[in-house]
Amino acid sequence: MSGPGFSHELRQRQTQSLVLAPQLRHSLKILQVAALDLRSVIQEELQNNPALIEDLSADGVSLDQERAAEDADKSPDSETPESREEMDFSKEFEILGKIDQDWRDHLTNAGGNQPHTAEDAEKRQHFFDSLVSETSLQEHLMGQAEMADISPAIIDAMRHLVGSLDDRGFLTQTPSDLALQSGLSLEAMQEAVRLLKTFEPPGLGAASLAECLLLQFQAKGRGNCLAARIVRDHFALLRRRRIPELARRAGASTDDVQAALDEIKTLDPAPGRRFADDSNRVVVADASVEKEGDEWKISLNRDYIPRLRIDPTYRDLIAKGRLTKPEGEYLRERIASGKFLINSIAQRQQTIERITREILVAQKDFFEHGVSRLHPLTMAQIADIVGVHETTVSRAIANKYLKTPHGLFEFKYFFTPGYQAESGAAVSNTSVKEIIHTLITTEDRSHPLSDQEIVARLKEKGLSIDRRTVAKYREELGLLPSNLRREYP
């Protein structure tokens, strides 16, 4: 039927749905978790897989050496051709190496492609439930992103964005800095930031405490109340609790201002911390860089990673051919699963070591001289050298720490955009913040440096940075403006 009152529109949509095998999901999870968390993952696998055992005699032996030794001990007749074919994981790891784009497409389309049967729904729910034992802030946010109708480019930007949030849930880098760091478009990053600020709990993605509080007022539909106006227009006075002056500036009574302050106190100044792990949790280095003589040495932390091997008893049972077909299939599947886990751990360690080595090359001045010599570096640069996708680098450095002569740092600390000095040298924004911090902490407190004066001091060092950027970096460092830093005799 057609006519003036009717309109028909046919739309054809092509989507891609990727279903990851449990082994590949395990491999992605193993790549992302820190050393302490990896131990619990391995212990769980040991409990569920009778063919996998911890080799207590392998202390001090690398996983690669352990695998080589295990393979060397096999006799040619110990496995059937069928089982040897099942032990070949080259295809699975080839899939894993190319999985990044398909993984992003899956996340993008997951929200729109609903399962057609109850069994599909159960499998999909198991997929999400089995990825983690506890929901982190990043996983909570990506779960909301998956349900939004957004493009793969925005999903990719969102993944980088949520990984850059601090423990409060604040965004400490500008969208332009994040775009430069990730190699993604500025438009995609800006849209991801806008979307993030609509997620639950409200206040996430803010660049400052004031914006965090305002986002919470807006979520309540109270964006124009007295308390919100005080936060938006008179935040400096609010921090100093100048109630009479706030009342005069806001055109309200002191009682109303006090009530507004009481309402502000009910807001969450750090909404991301409700997802944080125990604040007393011990952090250990996943890798260390130390100088021995004139050479830098890299060592991986294997103290929290049990050494694994396949129990030869089960391999012998298969070789003897006395098992029923279901029994044989079960044991071969368990052995294959165990070997894939061993290979995944080895590949994880190799990836971390390769990334650490390239960080050492790119940031050698940092290791030699400290934070002030940190250079700009992006994940895309390291990914090109290592030969993986930049999202693989992002996964590999997630929640991991590197021990250096200058202290313990998150891996992501070494990835930062920067500036070109007049001398032609590249200077990271982290180094610029360090310079600003030094200028302020060593200033004459009776005549503190204004932001414009800091701009001039940076110019003397060959760095052309505008006043607004200096103010932003100063706020990120938790340093007050000059009028609040002044000390009177």
N, C-alpha and C positions, 0 to 999 in steps of 0.2 A: 504494500500500500504506500502510495506517495501522494503528495499534495502540499498545499501551502502550510498546513498545520503539522506536517510530519517531516521528520529528518532522520535519515538512516545513515550510519557511518560504520564502515567495516574497517577493522584494524587487525593487522597481522603482526604478531610479535614473536621474534625468535629468541629463545633463551637457552642458556647452557647450564646444565646442572652437573656438578661434579660430586661423586660419592667416593670419599677417600677410604681405602682399605684400612682396617684397624692398625696394621703394621706401619703404614705411612703416617697415620695420626700419631702413633707412638713416637715415630722418628722426629716429627715436628715438635712434639712436646719435649722430648729429650734435648733437642737443640736449644730450646728456649729456657729451660729451668736452670737455676743456679746449682752449684755443687752440692750444697746442703739439701736442697729439694730433690736433686737427682738420686741421692741415696735412698730416700723414701720410695721413689718410683721403682727403683731397682728391687728394693726389699719386697714390695708388693708383687712384682713379677716373679721373684723367687718363691713366694708363697703359692702363686697360682700355676706355676709351671714346674712339674716334677722333673723334667729333663734338664733343668737349669740349676746349677749348683755354684756356690761361692768357693773359689779356690783359695783357701787360707794360706797355702804355701807359695802363692804368687806375689807376695809382698815385694814391692819395689820393681815389679816387672810391668812394662807398659802394656796396654790393651793390644796394641799392634803386635808386639812380641809374643804375647799370650796367644793371639789368634794364629800367628805363624807357627808357633810351637805345636799348637793343637792340630793344625792341618798336617804338619810334618809327621805327627804320631799316627795318623790314620793309615791303615793298610788299604791297598787297592780293593780288597774284597770286603771291606767293612761295611759298605753300603751298596745297595742295589742301584742300577742305572736310574731307576725312577726317583730314589731318594737323593742321588747326587744332583739330578736335575732340579729337584725341589730346593736344594741347598744353594742354588745359583741365584744370587740376589742382584746381579748386575742390572737386570731390567727394572727391579723395584727402585734402585738408587738412581737409575736414569730418569725414571718418572719423578722421583723426588727432586732431582736437580732442575726439572722443568716445570715444577708444580706452581710456581709463584703466581703466574698470570691466571691459571685455572682456579687457584685458591681464591684470588680476588674476585673473579667472576662468580664463584660459588657464593661468597659472602654477600655479593651484591644481589644475587637473585634468590637467595634462600628465603627472604621474607615474602617474596611474591609467588613463589612456587610452593603451594601447599601440598602436603602428601595426599595421595588419593585413597589410601587404605589405612586402617588402624595399625597394621603392621608397619607401614611406611612411617606413620606418625611416631610409633614407638622407637623405631630405628633412629629417626631424626632426633628425638628427645635424648636417646642414649648417646648419640654423637656429641651433643652439646654437654650433657652431664658428665661424660667420661673425659672431656678435655682437661678439666681441673677439679681438684678436690675442694677448693675454696674460690669464691669469686673475687678477683682483684678489681681495682678501680678501672683498669684498662679493659678487662673482659666485660665488666658491667656496661661500660660505654659502647664498646664494639657490639654488644648484644643489641643495644638500642639502635645503633647505626644499621645493623643488618635488617631490622624491621622497617627502616625508612626507605622510601622510594627514591633512591639517589643513585647516581652514576658510578661506575667503577673508579673513575678519577677521584671522586669525592671520598669514596671508601678508602682508597689508597692514601689520600691526604689525611683522612681521619685517623688511620692507623699510625701515621707518623705523629700526628697531633697529640693523641692520647698518650703516646709514649714519652712525650716531652713535658707532660704535666708534673709538677712537683707533688710532694706528699699532701699538700693542702688541696690539691686539685686546681692550682693556679697555673696559668700559662705564662712562663717566664721569658718567652721569646716572641718576637713579632711574627705575624704571618709571612712577611717578606724574608725574615731570617730563616724560618722553617722551610720556605719554598726553596731558598738557595741551598740549604743544607740537604734537602731531600731530592732536589732535582725535579720537583713537581711544579706545576704552574701556580702562579700567585692567585689566580682566580679560584682555582680548586681549593687552595689552602684557606682563602678568605671565606669561602662558602662553608667549608668544614668548621671553621671557628664559629661562624654564625649559627650553624646547626648545633654544635656542641653546647652552646649557651642555652639551648632549649631542652637539654636532656635533664633527667633526674639523677641525683638531687639538684635542685637549683643552686646556682652560685659557681658551678664548675666552669672552667675555661676563662675565668676572669683574669685580668692582667694586674689587678690590685685588690686590696681589701675593700675599698670603697665600691668598686664595680661588683665584687662578690655579694656585698650586702644589697646593692641595688637590684641585682638579678633576682634575689630572693624576694624583695618587695614586689617586683614586677610579676613574679610567679604567683603571688598571692592576690594580684590585682590591686595593689596598693602603691603603685609607682609614683603617685602624686601626693601621698600623705605627708604630714609634717615630718615624720621620722625620715622618710625617703628624701625629702627636700634638704634636710639637714645633712644627710650623707652626701648628696649630690653637690650641694652648693657651699657647704661650710665644714668640710671634713677636717680641715686643719684645726678649726676651733673645737670641733667635736673631740678630737684626739687630746686636746688640752683641757677639755671639760669646762670651757668658759660659758657657763649657763647664762649669766646675765647678757653677755654679748651675743650669744646665740639667739636669745629671746628678742633682743633688739633687731638683729639682722633678719630674723625670720618673721618678725611682726607677730609674735605670739607671747603668751604669758610664761613666766618661769615654771609654773606648774605644768603647763602643756609641754614645754621643752623637756622637763624631767620625765614626764610620761612617755615622750617620744624616745628618750634615751633608754628608758626601761624596756620599750618595745625592741629597740636595736639590740639590747642585750640578749633577747630571745633567739636571735639569728645565729647561724652557724658560721663562724669566721674561717673555718677550714673544712668544707664539706667532703673533701677527698679523704680525710683521715679516718672516717668511719669504715673505710675499706682497707686501711693499712693493717699489716700484720702486727704482732706484738712489738711494741716499740723497744723492748729489751732484747729483741732477737739478735743473735750474734751474726755478724757479717764476716765472711771469710773471702779471701782473694781466690778467684778462679784461675788466675795466672799471675806470675811475678816477673818483673824485669829488673835484673841486677847487673852491676858492672863488675867484672872480674878482670883485673889488670886493665888492658886497653880495649877489651871486648865486652859487649853487652850480651847477657845470657837470658834466655826465656825459659821458664819452667812452669809446667801446668800443675795445679793442685789436684792430686789423685787421692789425697788422704780420705776423702768422703765418698769415694767411688769404689764399691766392692769389685774385686777381680772375679770374673765369671768364666765358666766353662760348661760344656755339655757333659752330662753324666755319661761316661762310657758304657755303663750297664745297659742303658736303653738302646744305644747304638748296636751293642752286641745282640740284644734281643731281636732287633730287626734283621741283623745279618744271619742269624741262625734260621730264620724263616719258619719259626714255629708259632707265630702269632696268627690269629684270625685276621681277615681283611680289615674289619673295623678297628681292631687293636693296632694293627700296623699303621693304618691311616692316621689314627689318633697320635701315636708316638712320632710319626714323621712330621705331623703338623706342629707338635710341641717342640721338637728339635729345631724345626725351621723357624719357629717363633723365637726360640732362645738365641739362635745364631743371628737372626735379624737384629735382636736387641744388642748383642755384642757388637755387631757391625755398626749399628746406629750410635752407640757410645763412642766407638773408635772414630767415626766420622765427625761426631760432635767435637771431640778433643782436637782432631786435625784442623777443623774449621776455626776453632778458637785460637789455636796456635798460629795459623796462617794470618788471621786478622791481627793478632797481637804483634806479629813480626812486621806487618805493613804499617801498623801504628807506630812502632819503634822507628821505622825508617822515616815516616812522614813527620814525626814529632821528636826527632832526635834532640833538637835544641831544648825541648821541654825536659827530657830525661837528664840532659847535661846541666841545665841552668835553672829550671823551675818554671812556675806558672807564667811568669812574664814573657816567656819565649814560646808560648803555645801558638801554633800556626793554624790558619783556617784549614778545615778538612771536612769533606762530606762522605757520607756512606757510599754514594755512587762512585767516588774515586777509588775507595778501597775495593768495592765490588768489581770494578773493571780490572783491577790488578789481580785479585784473587780468582776471578773467573766465575762469579756467582751473581745472582740478582741482588740488588740493594736491599730488598726485603729479607733476603736470607741473612745479610749482615745485620739488619735490624733485629731479627729473631735471635741471632747468635750472641749479640751483646746485651740482650735484655736481661735485667736483674743480675748482671755479672760485674765483678770488681777486679781491678788490676792493681797489684802492689808495685809501687815505684819507690825510688830513693826519696821522693818528696811526699810520700804518704799513700793512702789507699784511695783510689778514685773509681767511680763508675766508668765502665767502658765508654758510655755515651758522652762522658765529659770531654773526650778527645775529639769529638765531632762538633765543630762549631764554625759558623761563617765568620767573616772578618773584613778587614779593610786593607787598602793598598796605601802604604806610607809613601811619602814623597821620595824616599830613597829607593823605592821600587820593591821593598820587602813587604810581604804579606803579614798582617798582624791580626790575630783572632780577636773577637769581641770579648772573650774571657780575659785576654791579656789587657785589653782596654779597660775593663772593669777593675782589674788589679791595679792599674795605674791610677785610676780615679780614686780607688780606696786608699792608696798610699798618699795621694795628694791631700785628701780630706783628713786622714788620721794624723798627718804631720803638719797641718796648717796651724797658723796662729789663731787660737780660739777667740781672741778679742777682735780679730778681723778675718772671719772665715771667708773662704773662697765662694763666690757666687758661681752658678752654673756657667755663666758667660766667661768668668775668669778661668774656670776649668777648661773651657773650650780653647781659650788662648794658650794655656799651658800645654794642652795636647797639640796645638798647632806648632808650638816650639819644638815638640818631639817629632814633627813631620806627619801628624795625624789630623786630617780634616774631618771633624765630626761636629754636627750641628748641636745647638743647645738643647733641643727637645730630646735628642738621643742621650745626651749626657744626663739630663734629668731622669730619663727612664732607667738608665743603668744605675744611677744613684739610688733610686727608689728600690730597685731590685736588690741592691746591696744592703737595704735597710737603713740608709743614711738620711738624716733630716735635711731640709733645705737650709741655706746659710742663716736665715733670720732666726731659726730655731736652734742652730748650733752655737750661736754667739754666746760667749760668757762675759759677763760684766765684772769689772774689778770690784 
